[in-house]
Amino acid sequence: MKKYPAFILFLLAIVFMYPVPSSAKSLQIKIFPRRISPGDAFVVKVTGVRKSSVPAVLFADNELPLIDCGKGCYLAIGAVDINVKPKSYAVKIKDGRKNKSLRFVVKRKKFPEIHLSLPDEKVVLSPENLNRVEEENKKLAEIFQNVTEGLWDGNFIMPLDSEISTVFGTKRIMNEEWTSVHKGADLRGKEGDSVEASNGGRVVLAEELFFGGNTIILDHGQGIYTIYMHLSRFNVKLLDYVEKADTIGFVGSTGRATGPHLHFGVKVMGINVNPVSLTKLKLS
């Protein structure tokens, strides 16, 4: 039997005790939450990424923007449309030549309905107002299509410490004919209550809109926008940078509002999202 010098045996022992780690094996993917409702946001966390590569996170054939969350760590925030079918969906991750996927479930949900009877002049817009609304919608669409560098930091917060009077997804049936879907959450408030920024971002709109009244839109980067409507007045101006919890405006009843409250909306990659679902994501 061949004998080896003592130092060679020592080196062999070290190799077997401490094997070289595999970057492919260390790649880990987590989705939170794993069960969501239509219109909800979700977060994808990828860890163990090699220093020389940045992974691609794909959902519904679209690449989700990533934000650095530490050494070898990346976060992506995605969302599902309110009209998606309840079933299992896959998120795919590409890291060089390595591909992985993880699934989550969109569960079935019945949204509440509100039946309203209003005079025709409150429902049918004049040609002048209709033209104004169409122009405003074009402007908003141009804003929401921009995907900028991430500015948010940690968890998103509700802009007002108050109860929700009308939840996201509520179907409003006007005069038993015309139906609209509530695209945000209405928060109860008193005239002049302070409205806080849900997270760090840049003011990309601060003006009076036909439906929303005095409206602020914050761009948080990565295709994430928060919308604040019916304000009595602004505390910021266009292109200002704000920190989370900064006072950006004050509760009012401007626009098509029957009383003081805050309409809080969220857009993620062009999708209208339940604001409560975004604030529940664990991002720090």
FENZIZI-V663934 format. One record per residue. N is the residue number from 1. RES is the residue in one letter. SS is DSSP state (h for helix, s for strand, l for the rest). PSI is psi as a letter, one per 40 degrees, with the letter a starting at -180 (999 if undefined). D_CENTER is the distance of its C-alpha to the mean C-alpha in Angstrom with 2 decimals. Layout:
n->(N | N)
res->(RES | RES)
ss->(SS | SS)
psi->(PSI | PSI)
d_center->(D_CENTER | D_CENTER)
This chain:
n->(1 | 2 | 3 | 4 | 5 | 6 | 7 | 8 | 9 | 10 | 11 | 12 | 13 | 14 | 15 | 16 | 17 | 18 | 19 | 20 | 21 | 22 | 23 | 24 | 25 | 26 | 27 | 28 | 29 | 30 | 31 | 32 | 33 | 34 | 35 | 36 | 37 | 38 | 39 | 40 | 41 | 42 | 43 | 44 | 45 | 46 | 47 | 48 | 49 | 50 | 51 | 52 | 53 | 54 | 55 | 56 | 57 | 58 | 59 | 60 | 61 | 62 | 63 | 64 | 65 | 66 | 67 | 68 | 69 | 70 | 71 | 72 | 73 | 74 | 75 | 76 | 77 | 78 | 79 | 80 | 81 | 82 | 83 | 84 | 85 | 86 | 87 | 88 | 89 | 90 | 91 | 92 | 93 | 94 | 95 | 96 | 97 | 98 | 99 | 100 | 101 | 102 | 103 | 104 | 105 | 106 | 107 | 108 | 109 | 110 | 111 | 112 | 113 | 114 | 115 | 116 | 117 | 118 | 119 | 120 | 121 | 122 | 123 | 124 | 125 | 126 | 127 | 128 | 129 | 130 | 131 | 132 | 133 | 134 | 135 | 136 | 137 | 138 | 139 | 140 | 141 | 142 | 143 | 144 | 145 | 146 | 147 | 148 | 149 | 150 | 151 | 152 | 153 | 154 | 155 | 156 | 157 | 158 | 159 | 160 | 161 | 162 | 163 | 164 | 165 | 166 | 167 | 168 | 169 | 170 | 171 | 172 | 173 | 174 | 175 | 176 | 177 | 178 | 179 | 180 | 181 | 182 | 183 | 184 | 185 | 186 | 187 | 188 | 189 | 190 | 191 | 192 | 193 | 194 | 195 | 196 | 197 | 198 | 199 | 200 | 201 | 202 | 203 | 204 | 205 | 206 | 207 | 208 | 209 | 210 | 211 | 212 | 213 | 214 | 215 | 216 | 217 | 218 | 219 | 220 | 221 | 222 | 223 | 224 | 225 | 226 | 227 | 228 | 229 | 230 | 231 | 232 | 233 | 234 | 235 | 236 | 237 | 238 | 239 | 240 | 241 | 242 | 243 | 244 | 245 | 246 | 247 | 248 | 249 | 250 | 251 | 252 | 253 | 254 | 255 | 256 | 257 | 258 | 259 | 260 | 261 | 262 | 263 | 264 | 265 | 266 | 267 | 268 | 269 | 270 | 271 | 272 | 273 | 274 | 275 | 276 | 277 | 278 | 279 | 280 | 281 | 282 | 283 | 284)
res->(M | K | K | Y | P | A | F | I | L | F | L | L | A | I | V | F | M | Y | P | V | P | S | S | A | K | S | L | Q | I | K | I | F | P | R | R | I | S | P | G | D | A | F | V | V | K | V | T | G | V | R | K | S | S | V | P | A | V | L | F | A | D | N | E | L | P | L | I | D | C | G | K | G | C | Y | L | A | I | G | A | V | D | I | N | V | K | P | K | S | Y | A | V | K | I | K | D | G | R | K | N | K | S | L | R | F | V | V | K | R | K | K | F | P | E | I | H | L | S | L | P | D | E | K | V | V | L | S | P | E | N | L | N | R | V | E | E | E | N | K | K | L | A | E | I | F | Q | N | V | T | E | G | L | W | D | G | N | F | I | M | P | L | D | S | E | I | S | T | V | F | G | T | K | R | I | M | N | E | E | W | T | S | V | H | K | G | A | D | L | R | G | K | E | G | D | S | V | E | A | S | N | G | G | R | V | V | L | A | E | E | L | F | F | G | G | N | T | I | I | L | D | H | G | Q | G | I | Y | T | I | Y | M | H | L | S | R | F | N | V | K | L | L | D | Y | V | E | K | A | D | T | I | G | F | V | G | S | T | G | R | A | T | G | P | H | L | H | F | G | V | K | V | M | G | I | N | V | N | P | V | S | L | T | K | L | K | L | S)
ss->(l | l | l | l | l | h | h | h | h | h | h | h | h | h | h | h | h | l | l | l | l | l | h | h | h | h | l | s | s | s | s | s | l | l | s | s | s | l | l | l | s | s | s | s | s | s | s | l | l | l | l | l | l | l | l | s | s | s | s | l | l | s | s | s | l | l | s | s | s | s | l | l | s | s | s | s | s | s | s | l | l | l | l | l | l | l | l | s | s | s | s | s | s | s | s | l | l | s | s | s | s | s | s | s | s | s | s | l | l | l | l | l | s | s | s | s | l | l | l | h | h | h | h | l | l | l | h | h | h | h | h | h | h | h | h | h | h | h | h | h | h | h | h | h | l | l | l | l | l | l | l | l | l | l | l | l | l | l | l | l | l | l | l | s | s | s | l | l | l | l | s | s | s | s | l | l | l | s | s | s | s | l | l | s | s | s | s | s | l | l | l | l | l | s | s | s | l | l | l | l | s | s | s | s | s | s | s | s | s | l | l | l | s | s | s | s | s | s | s | s | s | l | l | s | s | s | s | s | s | s | s | s | s | s | l | l | l | l | l | l | s | s | l | l | l | l | s | s | s | s | s | s | l | l | l | l | l | l | l | l | s | s | s | s | s | s | s | s | l | l | s | s | s | l | h | h | h | h | h | l | l | l | l | l)
psi->(h | h | h | i | i | d | d | d | d | d | d | d | d | d | d | d | d | g | i | h | i | h | d | d | d | e | h | i | h | i | h | h | i | e | h | i | i | h | e | i | i | i | i | h | h | h | i | f | h | i | d | e | i | h | i | h | h | h | h | f | e | i | h | h | i | i | h | h | f | a | h | f | h | i | i | h | h | a | i | i | i | e | e | i | i | h | a | h | i | i | h | i | h | h | g | b | e | h | h | i | i | i | i | i | h | h | i | h | h | h | i | i | i | h | h | i | h | i | i | d | e | e | d | h | i | i | d | d | d | d | d | d | d | d | d | d | d | d | d | d | d | d | d | e | e | h | h | i | i | h | e | i | h | a | i | i | i | i | e | h | g | i | i | h | d | h | i | h | e | h | h | h | h | h | f | e | c | h | h | i | h | h | e | a | h | h | h | i | i | i | h | e | i | h | h | i | h | d | i | i | a | h | h | e | h | g | i | h | i | d | d | e | a | h | h | h | h | h | h | e | i | f | e | h | i | i | h | h | i | f | i | d | i | i | e | i | i | h | e | i | h | i | i | h | e | i | h | e | a | i | h | a | f | i | a | g | i | e | i | h | i | h | h | h | i | h | h | h | f | e | h | h | i | h | d | d | d | d | e | e | h | h | e | 999)
d_center->(67.31 | 65.91 | 65.13 | 62.32 | 62.51 | 60.75 | 58.14 | 57.01 | 56.60 | 54.53 | 52.15 | 51.77 | 50.92 | 48.16 | 46.61 | 46.58 | 45.30 | 42.32 | 41.11 | 38.98 | 35.30 | 33.68 | 30.43 | 29.66 | 30.21 | 28.09 | 24.85 | 22.62 | 19.36 | 17.33 | 14.50 | 13.15 | 13.58 | 16.17 | 16.33 | 13.56 | 13.96 | 13.31 | 10.07 | 8.36 | 5.69 | 8.00 | 9.16 | 12.26 | 14.84 | 17.92 | 20.98 | 24.55 | 23.87 | 27.08 | 27.58 | 28.47 | 25.47 | 21.73 | 20.34 | 18.45 | 15.70 | 15.95 | 14.37 | 15.98 | 17.96 | 15.15 | 14.75 | 11.46 | 11.77 | 12.99 | 13.47 | 16.80 | 17.01 | 20.82 | 23.80 | 23.01 | 19.43 | 16.14 | 12.49 | 9.99 | 6.41 | 6.72 | 6.77 | 10.08 | 11.56 | 13.34 | 16.58 | 16.51 | 19.61 | 19.75 | 20.79 | 20.17 | 17.94 | 18.41 | 16.43 | 18.96 | 19.57 | 22.28 | 24.07 | 27.19 | 29.31 | 27.62 | 25.21 | 23.54 | 21.35 | 19.85 | 19.11 | 17.03 | 17.80 | 16.30 | 18.68 | 20.39 | 19.45 | 21.44 | 19.79 | 22.14 | 24.26 | 25.80 | 29.00 | 29.92 | 33.17 | 33.07 | 35.62 | 35.21 | 34.77 | 31.55 | 30.16 | 31.81 | 31.03 | 33.90 | 34.07 | 33.42 | 30.27 | 29.06 | 29.56 | 27.66 | 24.62 | 24.74 | 24.94 | 22.01 | 19.87 | 21.01 | 20.07 | 16.50 | 16.21 | 17.61 | 15.13 | 12.00 | 13.81 | 14.04 | 12.40 | 13.67 | 14.32 | 11.97 | 12.84 | 10.78 | 13.00 | 12.70 | 10.97 | 9.04 | 11.66 | 12.64 | 14.41 | 17.48 | 19.41 | 20.37 | 20.54 | 18.46 | 20.97 | 19.16 | 16.37 | 13.61 | 15.43 | 18.82 | 21.33 | 23.59 | 26.96 | 29.02 | 32.79 | 32.47 | 31.56 | 28.32 | 24.99 | 21.54 | 18.28 | 16.43 | 12.96 | 11.90 | 13.69 | 17.02 | 18.09 | 21.84 | 23.31 | 26.55 | 27.39 | 26.76 | 24.45 | 22.34 | 18.63 | 16.75 | 13.96 | 10.92 | 11.07 | 13.15 | 12.94 | 15.25 | 16.36 | 16.34 | 17.69 | 19.95 | 22.31 | 23.66 | 22.46 | 24.52 | 22.28 | 19.92 | 22.73 | 21.99 | 18.36 | 16.29 | 13.25 | 11.83 | 10.78 | 9.26 | 10.05 | 9.03 | 7.92 | 5.13 | 7.02 | 8.07 | 11.26 | 14.36 | 17.30 | 21.00 | 21.66 | 25.34 | 25.12 | 23.11 | 23.39 | 21.90 | 22.69 | 21.31 | 20.40 | 20.55 | 18.61 | 17.49 | 17.01 | 14.98 | 16.99 | 18.98 | 20.34 | 19.10 | 20.89 | 22.70 | 22.50 | 24.59 | 25.38 | 25.35 | 24.71 | 24.97 | 24.82 | 27.62 | 27.23 | 25.32 | 21.75 | 18.21 | 15.84 | 12.29 | 9.68 | 6.02 | 5.74 | 4.24 | 7.81 | 9.51 | 8.39 | 8.48 | 6.40 | 8.34 | 7.53 | 9.86 | 8.25 | 5.43 | 8.68 | 10.64 | 9.36 | 12.33 | 11.57 | 15.07)
